[in-house]
């Protein structure tokens, strides 16, 4: 989206130090395949046959992605466009020419995406885009899951907690919410599959849903013990490399050669599985998604598809920039 620079842009560009938000949004702008995403959404977008003219699709898409990556509410991104020049430049709007789309317009755009299951298609499109760059291989998959809390309050219209969420005990603490199960490439750590369930669903029950079918090996932590016994995985043809429970070898003496060997093997396996934690770090810390924003599993699943798609782009930033630099030279 190209537009003429305003006086505010010129003054902003004259500053010597770029803010972290500006650097982050400029990298995101460079990485997102805008034309492909616009082509995906355009057939479903409002054509303006009745009512007021539609807001530009690219502007709404940029606003939607910026909101997700900065962890802002609908009203929050509306205010950020007014307050932050970096956000305004990313979205591509000049306040001298027009007002920013309001929170209700963004809400309708998000509901349009959810109604057509476009967040899942957006995730798949970016996954294929990265696959064509050689950044997602098909030799191995790491499976893992993370808890995402949901508000336990009953101070709402129904006077009840979210029916799609559930409580679960982890360690000595109880959690209420959902689980995001992912299958990630064992070489790059990029996510190729996202599945969501209530928080009380055991990790091992979702293993078969996290595989793309071309793996030679599947790596998982101790939560996936017993996966080889499940009927859904009998014909997968992949070697299951699952971590042992610590209780099975901690009863041995510390100097026992068998325990030392087991600990070395488990450490090596844990080092490989650590790649999957990087994408959780991006979603939870960089994108500030530590708690469910919406009610119901469907809306939160759509939200997570968008977040993991953007996380894949951020994790592949250096390699994509290197590939583009090679092509340009």
Number of C-alpha atoms within 10 A of each C-alpha: 11 6 9 7 10 12 9 10 15 10 9 13 11 8 9 7 8 11 10 10 13 17 12 15 19 15 16 19 15 13 16 18 14 15 9 13 17 15 11 15 19 12 9 13 15 15 11 10 8 8 6 7 10 13 14 11 16 18 16 19 19 19 24 20 17 22 21 22 21 19 21 19 14 19 14 13 26 22 15 18 24 15 11 13 17 22 24 20 18 19 23 19 22 20 12 7 7 8 12 22 17 13 16 12 15 20 14 11 19 20 14 16 18 18 13 12 13 21 23 20 18 22 24 17 17 22 22 15 17 18 15 11 12 11 19 22 20 17 15 22 34 27 29 24 24 15 20 19 20 23 15 15 10 11 9 8 6 8 9 11 18 19 10 14 24 20 17 18 11 10 6 5 7 9 17 21 24 28 24 20 21 28 28 30 24 25 17 16 25 31 24 25 22 20 17 21 21 20 25 18 15 15 23 20 14 21 22 18 17 21 22 14 16 14 18 14 16 22 22 26 21 13 17 22 17 12 21 16 9 12 9 14 16 12 8 16 12 18 13 19 17 22 19 18 13 12 8 9 15 12 9 13 11 11 8 9 11 12 17 15 11 15 16 11 13 18 13 11 17 16 9 16 22 13 18 23 14 14 24 20 14 20 22 16 12 16 20 15 23 14 15 20 16 14 15 15 20 15 17 19 23 22 20 23 22 23 23 24 24 25 23 23 23 20 16 18 15 11 14 19 14 11 11 10 10 9 8 7 5
